[in-house]
Amino acid sequence: MSSPTEIKVMATAAFKEAYLELVPQFERASGHKVTTTWAGSIDIINRVKAGAATDLIVMAANAIDELIAAGKLAQGSRIDVATSWVAVAVRKGAPKPDISSGDALKRALLAAKSIAYSTGPSGVYLIGLFQRMGIAAQLQSKVKQIKGEPVGAVVARGEAEIGFQQMSELLPVPGIDIVGGLSKDIKQITVFSTGRHVNTQVADAANALTQFFKAPAAHTIIRAKGMEPA
């Protein structure tokens, strides 16, 4: 075992619930200390490109790839740890819309008074989906892009009739009912990965944390938190 050290991590919220359960187990097993900064995808990308110091990043695979291409994360350091999918939520007790197909979801969106989605990968996907459905202009006046809190919290307060976010981010939010994931014809799977900073001085410890996320013992926790092991 390597000597105990501090690992600084920057991470987005999609993997948070599994991460919060796994990291204390890793700290006990390894003796290392993990210090985590939580932020949105765009904020992490901007901070790291601006020179923020960290050892490991956990976020969507395409964002990890972007930071590798920018020379901020080490070549070949991307390791996929989990996959997630976009789900739909309404306020607890509210009628659940039909989302059994893309056409059914389209009708539900047009009928809804207000719609919320995140600034993360799910929100980026939905913007494109609304455009492909040909309803982006019709939805423009009733969509809200949520930053700084879970979309589910906005739905729970009644500030949006329908909310979209990664299943793993909706599950822990009280006051909502999860309608389900997007139907197979429009389903979007997002891969979440780790990437090691080019300037980290604790590469071995950072690698050990990633391998802890990948270990079979972590799979049950990842699934319980609304994701699948990658």
PyMOL CGO cylinders between C-alpha atoms (Angstrom):
from pymol import cmd
from pymol.cgo import CYLINDER

trace = [
    CYLINDER, 0.00, 0.00, 0.00, 1.28, 3.47, -0.85, 0.3, 1, 1, 1, 1, 1, 1,
    CYLINDER, 1.28, 3.47, -0.85, 1.68, 6.00, 1.94, 0.3, 1, 1, 1, 1, 1, 1,
    CYLINDER, 1.68, 6.00, 1.94, -1.53, 7.88, 2.88, 0.3, 1, 1, 1, 1, 1, 1,
    CYLINDER, -1.53, 7.88, 2.88, -2.06, 11.08, 0.97, 0.3, 1, 1, 1, 1, 1, 1,
    CYLINDER, -2.06, 11.08, 0.97, -4.74, 13.61, 0.03, 0.3, 1, 1, 1, 1, 1, 1,
    CYLINDER, -4.74, 13.61, 0.03, -6.54, 13.24, -3.30, 0.3, 1, 1, 1, 1, 1, 1,
    CYLINDER, -6.54, 13.24, -3.30, -8.29, 16.37, -4.58, 0.3, 1, 1, 1, 1, 1, 1,
    CYLINDER, -8.29, 16.37, -4.58, -11.30, 15.57, -6.76, 0.3, 1, 1, 1, 1, 1, 1,
    CYLINDER, -11.30, 15.57, -6.76, -13.63, 17.75, -8.83, 0.3, 1, 1, 1, 1, 1, 1,
    CYLINDER, -13.63, 17.75, -8.83, -16.91, 16.06, -9.67, 0.3, 1, 1, 1, 1, 1, 1,
    CYLINDER, -16.91, 16.06, -9.67, -20.36, 16.66, -11.12, 0.3, 1, 1, 1, 1, 1, 1,
    CYLINDER, -20.36, 16.66, -11.12, -23.57, 15.65, -9.37, 0.3, 1, 1, 1, 1, 1, 1,
    CYLINDER, -23.57, 15.65, -9.37, -24.67, 12.68, -11.49, 0.3, 1, 1, 1, 1, 1, 1,
    CYLINDER, -24.67, 12.68, -11.49, -22.27, 10.27, -9.73, 0.3, 1, 1, 1, 1, 1, 1,
    CYLINDER, -22.27, 10.27, -9.73, -22.63, 12.01, -6.33, 0.3, 1, 1, 1, 1, 1, 1,
    CYLINDER, -22.63, 12.01, -6.33, -24.91, 9.56, -4.50, 0.3, 1, 1, 1, 1, 1, 1,
    CYLINDER, -24.91, 9.56, -4.50, -22.76, 6.53, -5.33, 0.3, 1, 1, 1, 1, 1, 1,
    CYLINDER, -22.76, 6.53, -5.33, -19.57, 8.55, -4.73, 0.3, 1, 1, 1, 1, 1, 1,
    CYLINDER, -19.57, 8.55, -4.73, -20.67, 9.63, -1.24, 0.3, 1, 1, 1, 1, 1, 1,
    CYLINDER, -20.67, 9.63, -1.24, -21.14, 6.01, -0.24, 0.3, 1, 1, 1, 1, 1, 1,
    CYLINDER, -21.14, 6.01, -0.24, -18.02, 4.65, -1.94, 0.3, 1, 1, 1, 1, 1, 1,
    CYLINDER, -18.02, 4.65, -1.94, -15.44, 7.26, -0.96, 0.3, 1, 1, 1, 1, 1, 1,
    CYLINDER, -15.44, 7.26, -0.96, -15.63, 6.69, 2.81, 0.3, 1, 1, 1, 1, 1, 1,
    CYLINDER, -15.63, 6.69, 2.81, -15.13, 2.97, 2.15, 0.3, 1, 1, 1, 1, 1, 1,
    CYLINDER, -15.13, 2.97, 2.15, -12.10, 3.80, 0.01, 0.3, 1, 1, 1, 1, 1, 1,
    CYLINDER, -12.10, 3.80, 0.01, -10.67, 6.11, 2.70, 0.3, 1, 1, 1, 1, 1, 1,
    CYLINDER, -10.67, 6.11, 2.70, -11.00, 3.41, 5.35, 0.3, 1, 1, 1, 1, 1, 1,
    CYLINDER, -11.00, 3.41, 5.35, -9.47, 0.75, 3.11, 0.3, 1, 1, 1, 1, 1, 1,
    CYLINDER, -9.47, 0.75, 3.11, -6.61, 2.85, 1.75, 0.3, 1, 1, 1, 1, 1, 1,
    CYLINDER, -6.61, 2.85, 1.75, -5.84, 5.37, 4.46, 0.3, 1, 1, 1, 1, 1, 1,
    CYLINDER, -5.84, 5.37, 4.46, -5.97, 8.13, 1.84, 0.3, 1, 1, 1, 1, 1, 1,
    CYLINDER, -5.97, 8.13, 1.84, -8.05, 11.28, 2.33, 0.3, 1, 1, 1, 1, 1, 1,
    CYLINDER, -8.05, 11.28, 2.33, -10.35, 12.48, -0.47, 0.3, 1, 1, 1, 1, 1, 1,
    CYLINDER, -10.35, 12.48, -0.47, -11.29, 16.17, -0.71, 0.3, 1, 1, 1, 1, 1, 1,
    CYLINDER, -11.29, 16.17, -0.71, -14.09, 16.88, -3.16, 0.3, 1, 1, 1, 1, 1, 1,
    CYLINDER, -14.09, 16.88, -3.16, -15.27, 20.00, -4.98, 0.3, 1, 1, 1, 1, 1, 1,
    CYLINDER, -15.27, 20.00, -4.98, -18.75, 19.69, -6.53, 0.3, 1, 1, 1, 1, 1, 1,
    CYLINDER, -18.75, 19.69, -6.53, -19.61, 21.80, -9.56, 0.3, 1, 1, 1, 1, 1, 1,
    CYLINDER, -19.61, 21.80, -9.56, -21.45, 21.72, -12.85, 0.3, 1, 1, 1, 1, 1, 1,
    CYLINDER, -21.45, 21.72, -12.85, -19.81, 20.43, -16.01, 0.3, 1, 1, 1, 1, 1, 1,
    CYLINDER, -19.81, 20.43, -16.01, -19.29, 23.84, -17.58, 0.3, 1, 1, 1, 1, 1, 1,
    CYLINDER, -19.29, 23.84, -17.58, -17.83, 25.26, -14.36, 0.3, 1, 1, 1, 1, 1, 1,
    CYLINDER, -17.83, 25.26, -14.36, -15.38, 22.37, -14.00, 0.3, 1, 1, 1, 1, 1, 1,
    CYLINDER, -15.38, 22.37, -14.00, -14.23, 22.64, -17.61, 0.3, 1, 1, 1, 1, 1, 1,
    CYLINDER, -14.23, 22.64, -17.61, -13.72, 26.39, -17.28, 0.3, 1, 1, 1, 1, 1, 1,
    CYLINDER, -13.72, 26.39, -17.28, -11.91, 26.12, -13.95, 0.3, 1, 1, 1, 1, 1, 1,
    CYLINDER, -11.91, 26.12, -13.95, -9.55, 23.40, -15.11, 0.3, 1, 1, 1, 1, 1, 1,
    CYLINDER, -9.55, 23.40, -15.11, -8.80, 25.17, -18.37, 0.3, 1, 1, 1, 1, 1, 1,
    CYLINDER, -8.80, 25.17, -18.37, -8.05, 28.30, -16.32, 0.3, 1, 1, 1, 1, 1, 1,
    CYLINDER, -8.05, 28.30, -16.32, -5.50, 26.37, -14.25, 0.3, 1, 1, 1, 1, 1, 1,
    CYLINDER, -5.50, 26.37, -14.25, -7.41, 25.10, -11.20, 0.3, 1, 1, 1, 1, 1, 1,
    CYLINDER, -7.41, 25.10, -11.20, -5.38, 22.50, -9.31, 0.3, 1, 1, 1, 1, 1, 1,
    CYLINDER, -5.38, 22.50, -9.31, -6.90, 19.06, -8.82, 0.3, 1, 1, 1, 1, 1, 1,
    CYLINDER, -6.90, 19.06, -8.82, -5.84, 15.43, -9.00, 0.3, 1, 1, 1, 1, 1, 1,
    CYLINDER, -5.84, 15.43, -9.00, -8.85, 13.64, -10.42, 0.3, 1, 1, 1, 1, 1, 1,
    CYLINDER, -8.85, 13.64, -10.42, -12.03, 14.67, -12.21, 0.3, 1, 1, 1, 1, 1, 1,
    CYLINDER, -12.03, 14.67, -12.21, -15.31, 12.74, -12.35, 0.3, 1, 1, 1, 1, 1, 1,
    CYLINDER, -15.31, 12.74, -12.35, -17.74, 13.86, -15.04, 0.3, 1, 1, 1, 1, 1, 1,
    CYLINDER, -17.74, 13.86, -15.04, -19.26, 12.94, -18.39, 0.3, 1, 1, 1, 1, 1, 1,
    CYLINDER, -19.26, 12.94, -18.39, -16.86, 11.13, -20.72, 0.3, 1, 1, 1, 1, 1, 1,
    CYLINDER, -16.86, 11.13, -20.72, -17.10, 13.71, -23.50, 0.3, 1, 1, 1, 1, 1, 1,
    CYLINDER, -17.10, 13.71, -23.50, -16.07, 16.45, -21.06, 0.3, 1, 1, 1, 1, 1, 1,
    CYLINDER, -16.07, 16.45, -21.06, -13.12, 14.35, -19.86, 0.3, 1, 1, 1, 1, 1, 1,
    CYLINDER, -13.12, 14.35, -19.86, -12.12, 13.92, -23.51, 0.3, 1, 1, 1, 1, 1, 1,
    CYLINDER, -12.12, 13.92, -23.51, -12.34, 17.68, -24.03, 0.3, 1, 1, 1, 1, 1, 1,
    CYLINDER, -12.34, 17.68, -24.03, -9.97, 18.32, -21.13, 0.3, 1, 1, 1, 1, 1, 1,
    CYLINDER, -9.97, 18.32, -21.13, -7.56, 15.64, -22.36, 0.3, 1, 1, 1, 1, 1, 1,
    CYLINDER, -7.56, 15.64, -22.36, -7.57, 17.29, -25.80, 0.3, 1, 1, 1, 1, 1, 1,
    CYLINDER, -7.57, 17.29, -25.80, -6.88, 20.65, -24.11, 0.3, 1, 1, 1, 1, 1, 1,
    CYLINDER, -6.88, 20.65, -24.11, -3.82, 19.14, -22.42, 0.3, 1, 1, 1, 1, 1, 1,
    CYLINDER, -3.82, 19.14, -22.42, -5.25, 19.49, -18.90, 0.3, 1, 1, 1, 1, 1, 1,
    CYLINDER, -5.25, 19.49, -18.90, -5.81, 15.79, -18.20, 0.3, 1, 1, 1, 1, 1, 1,
    CYLINDER, -5.81, 15.79, -18.20, -3.30, 13.04, -18.89, 0.3, 1, 1, 1, 1, 1, 1,
    CYLINDER, -3.30, 13.04, -18.89, -3.49, 11.20, -22.20, 0.3, 1, 1, 1, 1, 1, 1,
    CYLINDER, -3.49, 11.20, -22.20, -5.00, 7.75, -21.74, 0.3, 1, 1, 1, 1, 1, 1,
    CYLINDER, -5.00, 7.75, -21.74, -6.24, 8.54, -18.22, 0.3, 1, 1, 1, 1, 1, 1,
    CYLINDER, -6.24, 8.54, -18.22, -9.97, 8.43, -18.99, 0.3, 1, 1, 1, 1, 1, 1,
    CYLINDER, -9.97, 8.43, -18.99, -11.58, 5.46, -17.27, 0.3, 1, 1, 1, 1, 1, 1,
    CYLINDER, -11.58, 5.46, -17.27, -15.34, 4.90, -17.56, 0.3, 1, 1, 1, 1, 1, 1,
    CYLINDER, -15.34, 4.90, -17.56, -16.98, 4.11, -14.21, 0.3, 1, 1, 1, 1, 1, 1,
    CYLINDER, -16.98, 4.11, -14.21, -20.75, 4.32, -14.71, 0.3, 1, 1, 1, 1, 1, 1,
    CYLINDER, -20.75, 4.32, -14.71, -23.53, 4.99, -17.20, 0.3, 1, 1, 1, 1, 1, 1,
    CYLINDER, -23.53, 4.99, -17.20, -26.70, 6.96, -16.60, 0.3, 1, 1, 1, 1, 1, 1,
    CYLINDER, -26.70, 6.96, -16.60, -29.85, 7.83, -18.47, 0.3, 1, 1, 1, 1, 1, 1,
    CYLINDER, -29.85, 7.83, -18.47, -32.26, 10.76, -18.59, 0.3, 1, 1, 1, 1, 1, 1,
    CYLINDER, -32.26, 10.76, -18.59, -35.44, 10.37, -16.54, 0.3, 1, 1, 1, 1, 1, 1,
    CYLINDER, -35.44, 10.37, -16.54, -38.65, 12.36, -16.12, 0.3, 1, 1, 1, 1, 1, 1,
    CYLINDER, -38.65, 12.36, -16.12, -40.17, 13.57, -12.84, 0.3, 1, 1, 1, 1, 1, 1,
    CYLINDER, -40.17, 13.57, -12.84, -43.33, 15.35, -11.68, 0.3, 1, 1, 1, 1, 1, 1,
    CYLINDER, -43.33, 15.35, -11.68, -44.35, 16.79, -8.33, 0.3, 1, 1, 1, 1, 1, 1,
    CYLINDER, -44.35, 16.79, -8.33, -45.35, 14.10, -5.81, 0.3, 1, 1, 1, 1, 1, 1,
    CYLINDER, -45.35, 14.10, -5.81, -48.95, 13.10, -6.39, 0.3, 1, 1, 1, 1, 1, 1,
    CYLINDER, -48.95, 13.10, -6.39, -49.30, 14.96, -9.68, 0.3, 1, 1, 1, 1, 1, 1,
    CYLINDER, -49.30, 14.96, -9.68, -50.66, 13.14, -12.76, 0.3, 1, 1, 1, 1, 1, 1,
    CYLINDER, -50.66, 13.14, -12.76, -47.92, 11.25, -14.59, 0.3, 1, 1, 1, 1, 1, 1,
    CYLINDER, -47.92, 11.25, -14.59, -47.64, 12.05, -18.31, 0.3, 1, 1, 1, 1, 1, 1,
    CYLINDER, -47.64, 12.05, -18.31, -47.41, 9.33, -20.94, 0.3, 1, 1, 1, 1, 1, 1,
    CYLINDER, -47.41, 9.33, -20.94, -43.73, 9.01, -21.88, 0.3, 1, 1, 1, 1, 1, 1,
    CYLINDER, -43.73, 9.01, -21.88, -43.98, 5.55, -23.46, 0.3, 1, 1, 1, 1, 1, 1,
    CYLINDER, -43.98, 5.55, -23.46, -42.66, 6.81, -26.81, 0.3, 1, 1, 1, 1, 1, 1,
    CYLINDER, -42.66, 6.81, -26.81, -41.06, 9.86, -28.33, 0.3, 1, 1, 1, 1, 1, 1,
    CYLINDER, -41.06, 9.86, -28.33, -44.40, 10.90, -29.82, 0.3, 1, 1, 1, 1, 1, 1,
    CYLINDER, -44.40, 10.90, -29.82, -46.14, 10.50, -26.46, 0.3, 1, 1, 1, 1, 1, 1,
    CYLINDER, -46.14, 10.50, -26.46, -43.46, 12.63, -24.77, 0.3, 1, 1, 1, 1, 1, 1,
    CYLINDER, -43.46, 12.63, -24.77, -43.83, 15.26, -27.48, 0.3, 1, 1, 1, 1, 1, 1,
    CYLINDER, -43.83, 15.26, -27.48, -47.56, 15.52, -26.75, 0.3, 1, 1, 1, 1, 1, 1,
    CYLINDER, -47.56, 15.52, -26.75, -46.88, 15.73, -23.01, 0.3, 1, 1, 1, 1, 1, 1,
    CYLINDER, -46.88, 15.73, -23.01, -44.35, 18.52, -23.51, 0.3, 1, 1, 1, 1, 1, 1,
    CYLINDER, -44.35, 18.52, -23.51, -46.71, 20.54, -25.68, 0.3, 1, 1, 1, 1, 1, 1,
    CYLINDER, -46.71, 20.54, -25.68, -49.46, 20.14, -23.05, 0.3, 1, 1, 1, 1, 1, 1,
    CYLINDER, -49.46, 20.14, -23.05, -47.24, 21.01, -20.08, 0.3, 1, 1, 1, 1, 1, 1,
    CYLINDER, -47.24, 21.01, -20.08, -47.31, 24.49, -18.57, 0.3, 1, 1, 1, 1, 1, 1,
    CYLINDER, -47.31, 24.49, -18.57, -43.64, 24.48, -17.53, 0.3, 1, 1, 1, 1, 1, 1,
    CYLINDER, -43.64, 24.48, -17.53, -40.58, 22.28, -18.13, 0.3, 1, 1, 1, 1, 1, 1,
    CYLINDER, -40.58, 22.28, -18.13, -37.22, 22.17, -16.37, 0.3, 1, 1, 1, 1, 1, 1,
    CYLINDER, -37.22, 22.17, -16.37, -33.89, 20.59, -17.29, 0.3, 1, 1, 1, 1, 1, 1,
    CYLINDER, -33.89, 20.59, -17.29, -30.29, 20.97, -16.17, 0.3, 1, 1, 1, 1, 1, 1,
    CYLINDER, -30.29, 20.97, -16.17, -27.18, 22.62, -17.56, 0.3, 1, 1, 1, 1, 1, 1,
    CYLINDER, -27.18, 22.62, -17.56, -25.46, 19.22, -17.58, 0.3, 1, 1, 1, 1, 1, 1,
    CYLINDER, -25.46, 19.22, -17.58, -25.35, 16.47, -20.23, 0.3, 1, 1, 1, 1, 1, 1,
    CYLINDER, -25.35, 16.47, -20.23, -29.07, 15.70, -19.90, 0.3, 1, 1, 1, 1, 1, 1,
    CYLINDER, -29.07, 15.70, -19.90, -29.96, 19.32, -20.58, 0.3, 1, 1, 1, 1, 1, 1,
    CYLINDER, -29.96, 19.32, -20.58, -27.69, 19.48, -23.61, 0.3, 1, 1, 1, 1, 1, 1,
    CYLINDER, -27.69, 19.48, -23.61, -29.35, 16.34, -24.97, 0.3, 1, 1, 1, 1, 1, 1,
    CYLINDER, -29.35, 16.34, -24.97, -32.86, 17.71, -24.39, 0.3, 1, 1, 1, 1, 1, 1,
    CYLINDER, -32.86, 17.71, -24.39, -32.15, 20.94, -26.22, 0.3, 1, 1, 1, 1, 1, 1,
    CYLINDER, -32.15, 20.94, -26.22, -31.19, 18.86, -29.26, 0.3, 1, 1, 1, 1, 1, 1,
    CYLINDER, -31.19, 18.86, -29.26, -34.15, 16.51, -28.78, 0.3, 1, 1, 1, 1, 1, 1,
    CYLINDER, -34.15, 16.51, -28.78, -36.65, 19.38, -28.72, 0.3, 1, 1, 1, 1, 1, 1,
    CYLINDER, -36.65, 19.38, -28.72, -35.11, 20.70, -31.93, 0.3, 1, 1, 1, 1, 1, 1,
    CYLINDER, -35.11, 20.70, -31.93, -35.30, 17.29, -33.61, 0.3, 1, 1, 1, 1, 1, 1,
    CYLINDER, -35.30, 17.29, -33.61, -38.93, 16.97, -32.52, 0.3, 1, 1, 1, 1, 1, 1,
    CYLINDER, -38.93, 16.97, -32.52, -39.62, 20.34, -34.15, 0.3, 1, 1, 1, 1, 1, 1,
    CYLINDER, -39.62, 20.34, -34.15, -41.07, 21.85, -30.97, 0.3, 1, 1, 1, 1, 1, 1,
    CYLINDER, -41.07, 21.85, -30.97, -38.18, 23.97, -29.65, 0.3, 1, 1, 1, 1, 1, 1,
    CYLINDER, -38.18, 23.97, -29.65, -39.86, 27.24, -30.64, 0.3, 1, 1, 1, 1, 1, 1,
    CYLINDER, -39.86, 27.24, -30.64, -43.19, 26.18, -29.10, 0.3, 1, 1, 1, 1, 1, 1,
    CYLINDER, -43.19, 26.18, -29.10, -41.51, 25.25, -25.81, 0.3, 1, 1, 1, 1, 1, 1,
    CYLINDER, -41.51, 25.25, -25.81, -39.24, 28.29, -25.58, 0.3, 1, 1, 1, 1, 1, 1,
    CYLINDER, -39.24, 28.29, -25.58, -41.54, 30.33, -23.32, 0.3, 1, 1, 1, 1, 1, 1,
    CYLINDER, -41.54, 30.33, -23.32, -42.05, 27.52, -20.79, 0.3, 1, 1, 1, 1, 1, 1,
    CYLINDER, -42.05, 27.52, -20.79, -38.66, 25.86, -20.42, 0.3, 1, 1, 1, 1, 1, 1,
    CYLINDER, -38.66, 25.86, -20.42, -36.26, 26.64, -17.55, 0.3, 1, 1, 1, 1, 1, 1,
    CYLINDER, -36.26, 26.64, -17.55, -32.62, 25.57, -17.50, 0.3, 1, 1, 1, 1, 1, 1,
    CYLINDER, -32.62, 25.57, -17.50, -31.71, 24.96, -13.85, 0.3, 1, 1, 1, 1, 1, 1,
    CYLINDER, -31.71, 24.96, -13.85, -28.27, 25.69, -12.45, 0.3, 1, 1, 1, 1, 1, 1,
    CYLINDER, -28.27, 25.69, -12.45, -27.05, 25.33, -8.88, 0.3, 1, 1, 1, 1, 1, 1,
    CYLINDER, -27.05, 25.33, -8.88, -29.66, 22.89, -7.58, 0.3, 1, 1, 1, 1, 1, 1,
    CYLINDER, -29.66, 22.89, -7.58, -31.29, 19.62, -8.65, 0.3, 1, 1, 1, 1, 1, 1,
    CYLINDER, -31.29, 19.62, -8.65, -34.04, 19.88, -11.23, 0.3, 1, 1, 1, 1, 1, 1,
    CYLINDER, -34.04, 19.88, -11.23, -36.13, 17.70, -8.92, 0.3, 1, 1, 1, 1, 1, 1,
    CYLINDER, -36.13, 17.70, -8.92, -36.10, 20.42, -6.24, 0.3, 1, 1, 1, 1, 1, 1,
    CYLINDER, -36.10, 20.42, -6.24, -37.67, 22.87, -8.69, 0.3, 1, 1, 1, 1, 1, 1,
    CYLINDER, -37.67, 22.87, -8.69, -40.33, 20.29, -9.60, 0.3, 1, 1, 1, 1, 1, 1,
    CYLINDER, -40.33, 20.29, -9.60, -40.99, 19.52, -5.91, 0.3, 1, 1, 1, 1, 1, 1,
    CYLINDER, -40.99, 19.52, -5.91, -41.72, 23.21, -5.26, 0.3, 1, 1, 1, 1, 1, 1,
    CYLINDER, -41.72, 23.21, -5.26, -44.20, 23.28, -8.12, 0.3, 1, 1, 1, 1, 1, 1,
    CYLINDER, -44.20, 23.28, -8.12, -42.09, 25.67, -10.18, 0.3, 1, 1, 1, 1, 1, 1,
    CYLINDER, -42.09, 25.67, -10.18, -42.00, 23.21, -13.10, 0.3, 1, 1, 1, 1, 1, 1,
    CYLINDER, -42.00, 23.21, -13.10, -44.63, 20.69, -14.11, 0.3, 1, 1, 1, 1, 1, 1,
    CYLINDER, -44.63, 20.69, -14.11, -42.19, 18.28, -15.75, 0.3, 1, 1, 1, 1, 1, 1,
    CYLINDER, -42.19, 18.28, -15.75, -38.48, 17.92, -14.95, 0.3, 1, 1, 1, 1, 1, 1,
    CYLINDER, -38.48, 17.92, -14.95, -35.67, 16.09, -16.73, 0.3, 1, 1, 1, 1, 1, 1,
    CYLINDER, -35.67, 16.09, -16.73, -32.33, 15.05, -15.28, 0.3, 1, 1, 1, 1, 1, 1,
    CYLINDER, -32.33, 15.05, -15.28, -30.12, 12.00, -14.89, 0.3, 1, 1, 1, 1, 1, 1,
    CYLINDER, -30.12, 12.00, -14.89, -31.99, 9.27, -12.99, 0.3, 1, 1, 1, 1, 1, 1,
    CYLINDER, -31.99, 9.27, -12.99, -29.21, 9.23, -10.39, 0.3, 1, 1, 1, 1, 1, 1,
    CYLINDER, -29.21, 9.23, -10.39, -29.81, 12.93, -9.67, 0.3, 1, 1, 1, 1, 1, 1,
    CYLINDER, -29.81, 12.93, -9.67, -33.60, 12.63, -9.42, 0.3, 1, 1, 1, 1, 1, 1,
    CYLINDER, -33.60, 12.63, -9.42, -33.71, 9.56, -7.13, 0.3, 1, 1, 1, 1, 1, 1,
    CYLINDER, -33.71, 9.56, -7.13, -32.58, 11.25, -3.88, 0.3, 1, 1, 1, 1, 1, 1,
    CYLINDER, -32.58, 11.25, -3.88, -34.87, 14.30, -4.22, 0.3, 1, 1, 1, 1, 1, 1,
    CYLINDER, -34.87, 14.30, -4.22, -37.90, 14.31, -1.89, 0.3, 1, 1, 1, 1, 1, 1,
    CYLINDER, -37.90, 14.31, -1.89, -41.28, 15.57, -3.02, 0.3, 1, 1, 1, 1, 1, 1,
    CYLINDER, -41.28, 15.57, -3.02, -41.25, 14.18, -6.55, 0.3, 1, 1, 1, 1, 1, 1,
    CYLINDER, -41.25, 14.18, -6.55, -42.48, 11.11, -8.39, 0.3, 1, 1, 1, 1, 1, 1,
    CYLINDER, -42.48, 11.11, -8.39, -40.20, 9.67, -11.06, 0.3, 1, 1, 1, 1, 1, 1,
    CYLINDER, -40.20, 9.67, -11.06, -42.27, 8.82, -14.13, 0.3, 1, 1, 1, 1, 1, 1,
    CYLINDER, -42.27, 8.82, -14.13, -39.44, 6.78, -15.66, 0.3, 1, 1, 1, 1, 1, 1,
    CYLINDER, -39.44, 6.78, -15.66, -36.60, 6.96, -18.13, 0.3, 1, 1, 1, 1, 1, 1,
    CYLINDER, -36.60, 6.96, -18.13, -36.95, 8.19, -21.69, 0.3, 1, 1, 1, 1, 1, 1,
    CYLINDER, -36.95, 8.19, -21.69, -38.37, 5.57, -24.06, 0.3, 1, 1, 1, 1, 1, 1,
    CYLINDER, -38.37, 5.57, -24.06, -36.06, 3.38, -26.13, 0.3, 1, 1, 1, 1, 1, 1,
    CYLINDER, -36.06, 3.38, -26.13, -36.62, 5.36, -29.33, 0.3, 1, 1, 1, 1, 1, 1,
    CYLINDER, -36.62, 5.36, -29.33, -35.19, 8.52, -27.77, 0.3, 1, 1, 1, 1, 1, 1,
    CYLINDER, -35.19, 8.52, -27.77, -33.15, 7.13, -24.85, 0.3, 1, 1, 1, 1, 1, 1,
    CYLINDER, -33.15, 7.13, -24.85, -29.82, 8.77, -24.19, 0.3, 1, 1, 1, 1, 1, 1,
    CYLINDER, -29.82, 8.77, -24.19, -27.08, 6.97, -22.24, 0.3, 1, 1, 1, 1, 1, 1,
    CYLINDER, -27.08, 6.97, -22.24, -24.35, 9.14, -20.73, 0.3, 1, 1, 1, 1, 1, 1,
    CYLINDER, -24.35, 9.14, -20.73, -21.03, 7.63, -19.70, 0.3, 1, 1, 1, 1, 1, 1,
    CYLINDER, -21.03, 7.63, -19.70, -19.37, 9.07, -16.60, 0.3, 1, 1, 1, 1, 1, 1,
    CYLINDER, -19.37, 9.07, -16.60, -15.62, 8.74, -16.28, 0.3, 1, 1, 1, 1, 1, 1,
    CYLINDER, -15.62, 8.74, -16.28, -12.59, 9.76, -14.30, 0.3, 1, 1, 1, 1, 1, 1,
    CYLINDER, -12.59, 9.76, -14.30, -9.61, 11.60, -15.70, 0.3, 1, 1, 1, 1, 1, 1,
    CYLINDER, -9.61, 11.60, -15.70, -6.27, 12.31, -14.02, 0.3, 1, 1, 1, 1, 1, 1,
    CYLINDER, -6.27, 12.31, -14.02, -4.80, 15.83, -14.05, 0.3, 1, 1, 1, 1, 1, 1,
    CYLINDER, -4.80, 15.83, -14.05, -1.51, 16.16, -15.91, 0.3, 1, 1, 1, 1, 1, 1,
    CYLINDER, -1.51, 16.16, -15.91, 0.10, 17.87, -12.91, 0.3, 1, 1, 1, 1, 1, 1,
    CYLINDER, 0.10, 17.87, -12.91, -1.08, 15.58, -10.13, 0.3, 1, 1, 1, 1, 1, 1,
    CYLINDER, -1.08, 15.58, -10.13, 1.58, 14.51, -7.67, 0.3, 1, 1, 1, 1, 1, 1,
    CYLINDER, 1.58, 14.51, -7.67, -0.54, 11.63, -6.35, 0.3, 1, 1, 1, 1, 1, 1,
    CYLINDER, -0.54, 11.63, -6.35, -1.18, 9.65, -9.52, 0.3, 1, 1, 1, 1, 1, 1,
    CYLINDER, -1.18, 9.65, -9.52, -1.02, 6.26, -7.81, 0.3, 1, 1, 1, 1, 1, 1,
    CYLINDER, -1.02, 6.26, -7.81, -3.58, 7.25, -5.18, 0.3, 1, 1, 1, 1, 1, 1,
    CYLINDER, -3.58, 7.25, -5.18, -5.85, 8.81, -7.81, 0.3, 1, 1, 1, 1, 1, 1,
    CYLINDER, -5.85, 8.81, -7.81, -5.64, 5.64, -9.87, 0.3, 1, 1, 1, 1, 1, 1,
    CYLINDER, -5.64, 5.64, -9.87, -6.48, 3.58, -6.78, 0.3, 1, 1, 1, 1, 1, 1,
    CYLINDER, -6.48, 3.58, -6.78, -9.64, 5.62, -6.22, 0.3, 1, 1, 1, 1, 1, 1,
    CYLINDER, -9.64, 5.62, -6.22, -10.74, 5.05, -9.80, 0.3, 1, 1, 1, 1, 1, 1,
    CYLINDER, -10.74, 5.05, -9.80, -10.10, 1.32, -9.49, 0.3, 1, 1, 1, 1, 1, 1,
    CYLINDER, -10.10, 1.32, -9.49, -12.18, 1.29, -6.30, 0.3, 1, 1, 1, 1, 1, 1,
    CYLINDER, -12.18, 1.29, -6.30, -15.10, 2.70, -8.33, 0.3, 1, 1, 1, 1, 1, 1,
    CYLINDER, -15.10, 2.70, -8.33, -14.51, -0.03, -10.93, 0.3, 1, 1, 1, 1, 1, 1,
    CYLINDER, -14.51, -0.03, -10.93, -14.31, -2.94, -8.48, 0.3, 1, 1, 1, 1, 1, 1,
    CYLINDER, -14.31, -2.94, -8.48, -17.14, -5.51, -8.44, 0.3, 1, 1, 1, 1, 1, 1,
    CYLINDER, -17.14, -5.51, -8.44, -17.91, -4.57, -4.83, 0.3, 1, 1, 1, 1, 1, 1,
    CYLINDER, -17.91, -4.57, -4.83, -18.94, -1.09, -6.02, 0.3, 1, 1, 1, 1, 1, 1,
    CYLINDER, -18.94, -1.09, -6.02, -21.42, -2.35, -8.60, 0.3, 1, 1, 1, 1, 1, 1,
    CYLINDER, -21.42, -2.35, -8.60, -24.29, -2.93, -6.17, 0.3, 1, 1, 1, 1, 1, 1,
    CYLINDER, -24.29, -2.93, -6.17, -23.98, 0.61, -4.80, 0.3, 1, 1, 1, 1, 1, 1,
    CYLINDER, -23.98, 0.61, -4.80, -23.78, 2.16, -8.27, 0.3, 1, 1, 1, 1, 1, 1,
    CYLINDER, -23.78, 2.16, -8.27, -26.94, 0.30, -9.35, 0.3, 1, 1, 1, 1, 1, 1,
    CYLINDER, -26.94, 0.30, -9.35, -28.79, 1.26, -6.16, 0.3, 1, 1, 1, 1, 1, 1,
    CYLINDER, -28.79, 1.26, -6.16, -28.10, 4.90, -6.94, 0.3, 1, 1, 1, 1, 1, 1,
    CYLINDER, -28.10, 4.90, -6.94, -29.74, 4.80, -10.38, 0.3, 1, 1, 1, 1, 1, 1,
    CYLINDER, -29.74, 4.80, -10.38, -26.74, 4.08, -12.58, 0.3, 1, 1, 1, 1, 1, 1,
    CYLINDER, -26.74, 4.08, -12.58, -25.08, 1.06, -14.16, 0.3, 1, 1, 1, 1, 1, 1,
    CYLINDER, -25.08, 1.06, -14.16, -21.39, 0.12, -13.80, 0.3, 1, 1, 1, 1, 1, 1,
    CYLINDER, -21.39, 0.12, -13.80, -19.43, 0.93, -16.94, 0.3, 1, 1, 1, 1, 1, 1,
]
cmd.load_cgo(trace, "trace")
